[in-house]
Amino acid sequence: MATRDDDEAIDLPDEMLPEALVILGKNLKMWRDQAGFTQPDAAAFAGIPLVILQQAEQGKRELRATVLKTLAEQLAALEAVLA
């Protein structure tokens, strides 16, 4: 099983993790695009290096739950302002 001890456990069988990361990455990109964020803006808001966000959107890297939460909050706040 793939697990992380720095944030939240990921309780997926190892063979499912790459597919889950690809799906999450596609969703991250879709949400970011819909909110009108560039990758550099989204990375800055989340407090992560640009390369980390790029790799996450490509399904090549896991993001911590705290980073995902920050991105979701920023996207929601921007959406509320634009509405």
N, C-alpha and C positions, 0 to 999 in steps of 0.2 A: 504494500500500500504506500502511496505517496503521502507524505505528511510534511508539515512545516511547523517548526516550534517557535517561530518569531511572531506569529499573529494568530491565525486560526488554522486548525487542521483541515487538510483537504483529504476527505475520506473516499478516494476513488481507487479502483484497482489501477496498477501502473499502466496497463494496456489501454485504459480509457482516458488517461490524463492528456496525452497529446491531442486527441479529438476534442476534449473539453476546452483545452486552451485555444484551439483554432476557433471554436464557436464563440468563446468569450471575446477573442480578439476581433472577430467580425462584428460582434455586437458593440464593442467599444468604439470601433471606427464608425459604425452607423450612428450611434448616439452622438459622437463628437461632431460628425458631419452635419447632422440635423440641427445641432445647437449652434453651428457656425464657428466652432473652434478650429483653429489650426493645431497641428500636433505640437508645435512649440508652446502655444498658449495653454493647451490642456496639460502638458507636462509641467509647465511653470505653476499652474494652479494646484496641481497635485503634489508639487514639491519633489518631483523626480526628474532625473536626467532624460532628455529627449530620446536617447537611444533605448531606454527602458520602455517607454511608451511605444516606440516603433516596434520593438521586439514583441511586446504584448499584443499589439494589433495584428502582428503576423503569426500569432500563436506559438511563439518561440520562447516565451517567458511568462512565469506566474507573477501576478501582482499581489501584494499584501492586501488583506481585507481593509485595512485603514486607508490605503491608497484608493481602492475602488470606492470606498465610502466618500472620500473627499471629492473624487471626480463626479460621483453622482450628485453630491450636494452642489457643486459648482455648476454643473449642467442644469440642475433644477432651478437654481437661483437665476441663471442667465435666461432660462426659458420664461420665468415669472416676470422678469424685467421687460422682455420683448413682447410679452402677451398683451 
